[in-house]
Amino acid sequence: MAAILFGATLVFADGTITGHVSNKESGEAIDFAMVQLIDARTGKPTTYGTNTDEKGQFTLPKVPNGKYIVRISNLGNIPQERDVTINNGIVNIGEVHLADDTKMLEEVVVTGMQSQMRFELDRRVFTVDANIAAAGASASELLESIPSVEVDQEGEVSLRGNSSVTVWINGKESGLTADNRAQILEQIPGDTIERIEVITNPSSKFSPEGTAGIINIVLKKDRRGGYFGSAEISANTQGGGNAGVNFNYNNHKWDTYASVGFRMRHNKGGASSYREYDDGTFLKSESTSRNHGNNIFARLGATYHVTGSDDIYANAFIMRGHPWGSSTTTYTSDVENQWISNVNKSSNKNYMHGLHGEFGYLHKWSDTHTLDLMVGYNNWNGPRWSSYDQDQEFADLSTVNIYQEQEQEMNSSSWEAKLDYTNHLTDWLKLEAGYDGRYSHENTPVTTYEGTNVDDMVINPMLYNRFKYDNNISALYATLGGKVKAFSFSAGLRAESWQIKAQSLGYEQKPEEVTPYKRSDFALFPSAYVSWSLPKNNELQVNFTRRIRRPWGGQLNTFRNISDPTNISYGNEELQPQYSNAFELNYIKTFTSHMLSFSGYLRTTEDVMERISYIAKDGSMYTTTANTGNSLSTGAEIVVKNSLFRNRLDLTTTGNIYYYQLDAWKIDFDHDGQIIPVSGKKQNSLAWDVRCMASVRLPWDISFQATGRYNSRMISAQGTREPGWSVDAGLRKSLGNWSFAINCRDIFNSRKMHRTTIGPNYEQETQRWRGGTNVRFTIK
């Protein structure tokens, strides 16, 4: 793994070539870049080659005397070459800067087109600026374009078909929770993002939260010297738009940056469902919605180089958002003793205020011996308001009007503290150790008023709830890794202790009157990695990790939300964490203009958490989260990347096929004294998805991109998700320091969700769609 495994610098009696590789634009070291030695007399590659370590350094030992060409390349960057002569000594070719665009620079030998995706040992990295569809998009929309990542109609993110995925910002949780993540990702402007990293099997150095892995969103921070900046503005055919500016100033003592972006969105949506009961009766619904939102996202930060060995840094981002919308849902039913028609008109107004700040200190005894201390604070709050106006008609033609308003005050805050120590103990052995602490608190009251209209509303005590939630996690980790010739290894162990306290208060209840739910746990999370650098640019790796998915606050809140009387949801205090053991086999083969990657993976999961629904005797559907049993997931992912026609066509195709098996399960729900058994038979399915990204470099500095995706049918604990597909495309024209882009999202208006749910005494089909075809114009 690039963040753990490192290349040792060894000195031999024969000639040795060393050097350092970095990105020309950002100044950051490039790990896992390919270094190849070419015979200067014949122009043919030799058997000598290696990859840079995580510091961007490389060593080619035991090179026979003679004249050679050192070729350095990395997917997504423009290769470079250096002439060297070996004569029984060490030759240091110094700093090699790889550019990541198509501009002709003095030291460039081979030109190419910027790649959307590159591979590092432990992750796949997606460059945002290389994606034309990213212009004017949100972080949520960018995730939709990444292979193996899905974002559903509610903004929930999944990886390789697994929704238990952790999303970070700049390598930290930054206050993102299951409650607020979808809203935050929708509001982060895409032009503030430099790259997105997908880590499917993280080591013990990283949090084990999320059985599917980690998605890390890295925001832009340029380290070039001097003053520079950029600006962007965009508009789309749905009435939305973006505007943003970025500024940087760097010198030998200071690295600083600041940016601010405004985002406005408008879109339509809709849903339909049909539920049929065993007695032949039905419940049908049709809805349409309009959603809007304005938000401002601002960032600033600075690093002060106190000495050559000491840095002090501070970073922050602030978000202010105001989403609002309205919807109309029409229900029809022939269920006995229930209305035959119900028209529900709802509207909502929300405000989100977010803050993340961090302060850190970095000390370097040397480039391979460092200590990094960071403390961070996150706060997310804001009022949410919604109204529901229901007109119900019964079989005797009588009517009832119900009007509700619901107010919710979201208050969530957390602290983060990290201490990371790195030391290369010898030329071939490295130690990493540290502490990671996260302490979060939530206090969210919900008040509901009810009447026949807005003038006669009173508080409904049955719909009042104040939920208080504390989650404290402390972790210690250590990893030991090294490299001996072509063999690399790493082993790590992470020990985590966590305490949960949850309390759900009813109307006028005081905290001392309700016994809180408390839970304390301790677990160990090992990891192990082994890799071989084989001849002719082949890389093979095997790894293992143990991971966890803990219940989040809302899943533990026992309050029944009956604002929609046909679909009532509540939490489950008895919910247990789910654990998984993940194994991966990765193979990468790199050619001059082509790359092949194969990943085989197997994951066993205990106490799988699933959303479970049942029908109570009042005819309403109740939904909660429960542990259903154990599961097995296995699959293979193949990525083929080709640069064709002298780098004018960059084609990346990703195929993912996975087998999922869920053991039989049975749960008896105690519903107000009524025992309702819900069970599922042993299920298994074979699912697959494919994505193709094509980038074409046209004349006159014009680039064209198209992305197509298809997801096959998938099973869940109580049903299936039906197949889905979509296509995006865009054009970009460069003109000096200016660029102009036009892109179309969901060209065929096919991005929709279709699910089937089967439970005791009923079967239901649901369809949802949001957004639709959208054309966006961007100037940068």
Buried (B, 14 or more C-beta within 10 A) or exposed (E): BBBBBBBBBBEEEEBBBBBBBBBBBBBEBBBBBBBBBBBEEEEEBBEBBBBBBBBBBBBBBEBEEBEBBBBBBBBBBBBBBBEBEBEEEEBEBEEBBBBBBBEEEEEBEEBBBBBBBBBBBBBBBBBBBBBBBBBBBBBBBBBBBBBBBBBBBEBEBBBBBBBBBBBBBBBBBBBBBBBBBBBBBBBBBBBBBBBBBBBBBBBBBBBBBBBBBBBBBBBBBBBEEEEEEBEBBBBBEBEBBBBBBBBBBBEEEEBBBBBBBBBBBBBBBBBBBBBBBEEEBBBBBBBBBBBBBBBBBBBBBBBEBEEEEEBEBEBBBBBBBBBBBBBBBBBBBEBEEBBBBBBBBBBBBBBBBBBBBBBBBBBBEEEBBBBBBBBBBBBBBBEBBBBBBBBBBBEEEEEEEBBBBBEBBBBBBBBBBBBBBBBBEEBBBBBBBBBBBBBBBBBBBBBBBBBEEEEEBEEBEEBBBBBBBBBBBBBBBBBBBBBEEEEBBBBBBBBBEBBBBBBBBBBEBEEEEBEBBEBEBEBEBBBBBBBBBEEEBEBBBBBBBBBBBBBBBBBBBBBBBBBBBBBBBBBBBEBBBBBBBBBBBBBBBBEBBEBBBBBBBBBBBBBBBBBBBBBBEEBBBBBBBBBBBBBBBBBBBBBBBBBEEEBBBBBBBBBBBBBBBBBEBEBEBEEEEEEBEBEBEEBEBEBBBBBBBBBBBEEEEEBBBBBBBBBBBBBBBBBBBBBBBBBBBBBBBBEEEEBBBBBBBBBEEBBBBBBBBEBBEBBBBBBBBBBBBBBBBBBB
